[in-house]
Amino acid sequence: MNRQMHHSLALAGAGGVFARLRPRRLVRRTSPAPGRLSTTPPAFLAGDGARAEALYSGVFTFGQTSVDADGVSIFEKPAPDPYWAAQLHGFSFLADLAAAETALARAFARALVEDWAAARRPRAAHRPATTARRLINWLTYAPILLIDADPAFATRFLRLLDKESLRLKRRLPFMAFGLPRVLSGIALVQSALCLDDPRLVASASGRLAADLPRMILPDGGPATRNPRDLLVLTLDLLALRESFLRRDTPPPGALLKTLDRIWPMLRALRHADGTLALFNGMGTTDRDLLETALSLDDARGRAVLNAPHSGYQRLEGRNAVLVMDCGRAPPPGMSGEAHAGTLSFEFGTRAGRLIVNCGAPDGGSPDRRRAARAAAAHSTAVPGEASPARYLALPLPGRLLDHPLRSGPRAVDIAREDGPDATLLRASHDGHARRFGLVHERTLRLSADGSLLEGADVLKAAPGRRAKPAGIRLAFHLHPDLRAQPLEDGRSIALLLPDDDLWVFSAEDHPIALEESVFFADPAGPRRSAQIVIRPGGGPGARVTWSLRRSAPD
């Protein structure tokens, strides 16, 4: 059954229930529930019906963390980490119950909504972003909750929708600008459309229209600089566009213009193998969601190559793609997941990625997330193990969110030359100037056929500063699917992709080593991997030249 048919049948089946209820506007918390849902948003996320079996048994898994309800309400169990709590109280599991397509799954989904309403919920359950996600998921999966529900549940559920919408409506004017406010605005407009409140549609749409240009920058990148945020916002905005169309109402111009900017940037951050680049909080890519988002782009525009506002550069060579972080840290209010990865890059082909960053884990311990944010977890050069950015340690946000960045590079200079034979990119940043008196300069050249990537790195004295002694470390993290083997010359390492495509990494005048690393952005959890490390010695000013060349397989 396709999504549109499921949507129509669900609303038709619930029509008898809705007809018994009288429409009311969102006036106060104790008001009766609205009379009906005029529409519901499309469900872009394809759930897994098999995971519904684990939910029936009381085991809830988000990221790599599972919690067993053990005979009590899952909503009263302590959350092992903020990510797990956000997924639970955001009702992300409704996608799996919808995919099961059984009466048991629908009854279980209703029971979980009732459990949530009756439970003593932690403060994390009512964070704006979580409230927004819960409201969107309840609206999206209302068909499975109401298709064979009794009138009493339908009344209670619609009253819950009213209550959560009112909660966001009251909080939104007082929220600081950031991703939670934008998500809350999207959820509020969705709720107003679905609950048929034209006045709220107008006011909430106006506020969202004012926020979107600040969140989605002129080049289409997110102000948070997190590729995952861009994908999530794309899908939320696409669902909102569809809800307007289902109500025979023209979508706001600001929404359509934002989507037009987003699509080329999504393509800019996508590798040749279909994954998103691992920068600033990006973890595992849901390729189906990414393909869905891109397939709804009628213009099918090309990827942005130079994105100066969001700070990314893309180099293409036939089937090879390189994406480089050339940006400064986001503003403190939007840097809760930002990484210290300036001038790091990722490189790969359709067969797979070769050079990567470690990526962000989905949930897990705070120590693991902090390790993923450090410069050492990125394919870049640093003095010793230092990071070019530092984090603001605040006790309360530290428990609920990652620490925001308090400092980072102040100046990032970029020069790019696109030629018929190759693309040349030169970039530098001053993130190490205050602590070490150093500036990192990196030059990359990718051939037009994508078979040769040449690079040069140097940490030199910053203007007006005295360089301090520091052991310089240049790292290239490898994707765990690669097979890496040092060659006899001591300055080269063979890299074999899963399709037996062979590449050779070489460094001039400096020995290289193959050391352990970890890859956080795997769907199954952290994986052991390797990294190529060069320690040039000789103090500031030492220049390291290196290359990555495709070779014929043995």
Steps between C-alpha positions, in 0.01 A plus 500: 500500500650833401521794740228707332253210504583422864447868587160510326372173648613599848320832495191339348497230767530759773235723347218350705688578818585853390139572401388461863736771619442873478771731364668737743796735462813489710388731778610358833647181638164373631310554175334200334697328227472621140232321303710338232830487319468676167815330371813325621862549386661238275719236664835509321676272749462135405480317831599140561213270591745246640608751766140513618551151645767634736269785600223253588743325734580829671846561353554847357818556301616838373845536355701218652331517841216270613281527809263227618177632652502193726128503564456872570428798277801571280437870556584463868834328440813717537641603165860382444589811296334814356480355148308194623264720701432727201420202276269340756304811598500614138317175407741409219398135547157564346660453156580137587154433639346650186719276284367190680151570355318288761216563742738400780748771399226763488367398841851504644563848355181626666604341830836680484330835442277434801804393706685817410202717596469329839871473588708734713721632225852641540581857405677371188162386364389861471804654340374701199669287234365180656151645539509609135611156383233329712227723359618441141515123554157489662355691206687294241396165647153605609353259239637193679391641836144579391407262222328251735506699823196539726352850532632547853862453392449726199372773730794463739753489216366809327502680834867399541577646158324819605696512827841445340427754229397754763821427693710590195284802418561644846873427509596596146506881546746463789738250342846611394573460131635160410406162359248419781308819421491425129383143563237631740380743235468221244309283748265785589415572137444127439269481800303806390453352152397159629272635776348759267594825674544761221595779742781294650612392151547867408682607816723193530585508128606863531734426788645198318551706184709745703714224652571290191744743331705512821510122538557417132783721376514657150703207362245251636704374795370488858613759754598208727734371225373148572405302184257289704306814598473592134351161410254508791387853417460410134264214582306707753458783250400258223236349728376849584480588132292187441263587785435842344429334165267245658304791645487663153698791644806646324816438708670818625757643261769493771455123535534438125802731468670324791454160339643635174817601688524178699503240223827605330667514842380151591664381180816692589530310828424160348784265416513295183387193699179676611596592856526847656840636600592457867532855627369684806279234656414287196479129571341212310324594176154360434550462127132434432402827666770689311390352168138583582590861574700538180240322284245769589718771345327574173787718376764229564768769523873437525687487827643823637880492466585815694285565809663797675215576741481153653874442455528195274688430178433215259746365244383259229698280266293261293383242760710641786378762749681699768321715760698735725407700809613857441275675748513666836312373803123566504363757747498369860124445497535262205835335570385232745612226259767687304837328455856634504567383146602811306686408177416132546375324188338178384566328170346203323357345187179321412658180628547650847672760712874499555588801719239585764446670832399282794144635496257545787350206692124474536466539874741320729726632773592870525868400484447334163324804362772733625767280341316515167500881511874541557740595222675166543184328370528685167720470196703813555824628657533618859781582743520189717149397601367857534171616349458835325172545688402487865168419661297690755445276804162591648358257760134506389543495120776245550239254626243568231708601199856489377716790611485796260823625348641804675785563257642391168670640192433869452626514143471232231644605163410314180625518142359270233594439138280283279685396189446250218766260633457539876344698784736674740397605849714700745375570850636609837370564849629670814344269758842416650630858502403595855632184665794405280559801276435283192291517185403183313515521120371219282512466121302234312500420129258247351548392139208526262480121463495457879791258505756724673467712814808700596538692823737714702474603866705742704463648848695825496543798730198728514562866408609698804533194723786282612445136419518270801660156480237233440508154349305523175269214410341452159227235491291339226228280646404203285155354448473164680396319181847564356787255519821692570851357457831689547742461210870422531621852422367625838334800336204336327187310603278296269126548545261243355130580464236223529472481119880436479568852378858571612633837615845591633562773757856639493688772686819671386797540736311382809436152640140405548335261744178304513336541841172402662189715471126467552208565268194620691257547209410137431138381536618207714700723734866602531740295289872456529681668213842641412662833428804607305715723721794722403712673764737718302717627785726799453266745671276766344528554127557136405313432178344160431410409143298188435288333233221247460510330163273241343692196381402201293403203721739206523 
